[in-house]
Every structure is written in C-alpha cells, then in structure tokens.
Amino acid sequence: MPIIGKEWFTDVAKQQPMVLYEDISQGCERFVVPVYSNPRFFMDSSLFENFKYTSRIIDVAGQLACRSASPTFMCQCAGQCSTNCECSSGVFGEGGTVENMELLMWDTVRECNEYCNCALWCGNRVAQKGAMYPVEIFARDPWCGWGVRASVDIAFGTFIGEYAGELIDDEEAMDRHDSTFLFETKVGSETLTIDAKYSGNYTRFINHSCAPNVKVANISWDYDKIQLIHMCFFTDKAIRKGEELTIDYGEAWWANKKFPCLCKSSECRYQFGNDQRT
Ligand SMILES: C[S@@+](CC[C@H](N)C(=O)[O-])C[C@H]1O[C@@H](n2cnc3c(N)ncnc32)[C@H](O)[C@@H]1O
C-alpha cells in the first residue's frame, strides 16, 4: 500500500470533481444529494447501482408492526410545549438546535409525538421532521472510500440526519456477513440492528474520525412505551461548507479491524504498528 502524505490530499482537493449522480436520493430528501467522483483516482461506484436510497427505517421483519399500540406518552400543551411538559427533555433550544451536547448524549431524548396536543411547530419536534441541511457524497480517497461533506455552513448543535436502513434482529444481523454498516438500536428493551449496506441514506457514507464533528444521539418520537430508538446525527461543531462530516465509530468497531485509521487527526487513536501514513 502506498504511503499517503499530506501532499496527496492537497493535490486531490484541487482536482475538478465529476458528477456521478445528480441526486442519489431520487427526491427522498428535501435537497439533492449529489455524488462526486474524482478523476485523480479510481473509485468503485458499482455500489450505487444496487443501493436503494431511503430516509426511513425499513421494518423488514415486522418488528415495529407487532408492538402494542396503546399511546402512553402525550402532552396536553397548546402550541409550543412549556419547559414543564412531560415529553420535553429540555435539550432543544429555540430554533431546534441543541445547546447542551452532554444533555443530548445523556439518555434517550423524547420528542413530542403524533398523539401530543402541541403544534407541529413545537420546538420539541426536531429529528422527526427529517434532514434539512444539504450534503453531498464525495470520493474521499481510494482507501477510505466515499465520504460525506456539508454543502452549506451548518451551525453547532444542528440535527442533520437519521441512520436509516433495514431493521433486523440479532440472528439476522449475525447472518449478514458484512458488519460495516450495522448500527445497534433498541425497540423497548429489545436490541435490534439497522443495516444500511443495501438500503439507507447518506449517513451510511459518513466516515470515522478520532476528532469527529458530528455526534450520534438516541431519540424517540413514538407514543408507545415500546419505543423505537432512532440514531440521530447532530453537529458537535460549527461546520463550514465543504467540510467532511465525521463521527466516532467507537472502540468496539475498531477492535477487530486490520487496517489503520486514516482520519489524519492529531488525536488519532487507531494508527496501529509502524504504519507510515501520517
Ligand atoms: C460506514 S462505511 C463509511 C463509508 C465508506 N467510506 C464507503 O465508501 O462506503 C465504513 C467504512 O469506511 C472506511 N472508513 C471510514 N472511516 C475510516 C477511517 N477513519 N480510516 C480508514 N477507513 C475508514 C472503512 O473501509 C470502513 O469499513
């Protein structure tokens, strides 16, 4: 494997990108999600041919359909929920951004739901409304593959998308030989998995960084006790247009990986052995 120096990345950034798809979401998002290749190196784009873009959780095994449907959570607030509202976790400030990231990451955050009396514009309805900020998929490099970058400036604490894909149980997850796109979640006390290998949205292209600018929080907007926990992505820094979006995959993900991390951050924790790619 060649040594990747800083010059390689600087040089590649100067190349004119090629539009491979004008909108890989095919209208599933509020914005187009273009895919950019790079003439400087070859990138396998065959995955896009069989990839089904969806911005939703696909209940393949009926895990959600078989839940009891009795509404447990519902507020009686009029218009905007008050700070005393039983649904509100006080995480979202005015405009729906998160002010306190620690609070967001502390536990599952409950948003108001379809049985709540409050308005659709209530500030406790954020992630349920879907992604609002345009992003693009780009050819990062031949080793990491594709990545995601912001198409506009995005403020700190902004919801940018939900990890979408097929909702499967543990047994099915073990049978799927590629664990790259598996993300654990819960429905009530049951642990389930979202697999975004074949179906998903742009979040499945987000790469790892040891100094990430996006965090993944647990959010629910179900009325039922047996709630689906949605894995929701929020910016943890102010993001500039063109900046790559990254998350921390966590130690468990890296535990059995045979390749080094290419995040190039000074805080990188997974550069194994004598790897010279600095
Ligand atoms: C969830 S996918 C992210 C999208 C992926 N880059 C692609 O082209 O489909 C995770 C895979 O991306 C690559 N990857 C992501 N972050 C990386 C990093 N920091 N260093 C090296 N490879 C990375 C690895 O091949 C990993 O298995």
The ligand as a Gaussian input file, in Angstrom:
#p B3LYP/6-31G(d) Opt

LIG

0 1
 C      -19.803000       3.090000       7.272000
 S      -18.624000       2.948000       5.993000
 C      -18.342000       4.620000       5.568000
 C      -18.482000       4.823000       4.078000
 C      -17.359000       4.246000       3.278000
 N      -16.231000       5.164000       3.223000
 C      -17.807000       3.860000       1.866000
 O      -17.116000       4.180000       0.893000
 O      -18.855000       3.218000       1.736000
 C      -17.201000       2.455000       6.902000
 C      -16.013000       2.083000       6.061000
 O      -15.370000       3.259000       5.563000
 C      -13.950000       3.175000       5.707000
 N      -13.528000       4.156000       6.732000
 C      -14.327000       5.018000       7.382000
 N      -13.622000       5.804000       8.206000
 C      -12.340000       5.414000       8.098000
 C      -11.128000       5.854000       8.705000
 N      -11.088000       6.840000       9.600000
 N       -9.986000       5.227000       8.350000
 C       -9.994000       4.240000       7.438000
 N      -11.099000       3.786000       6.821000
 C      -12.274000       4.363000       7.143000
 C      -13.666000       1.765000       6.159000
 O      -13.475000       0.967000       4.996000
 C      -14.941000       1.353000       6.857000
 O      -15.130000      -0.040000       6.841000

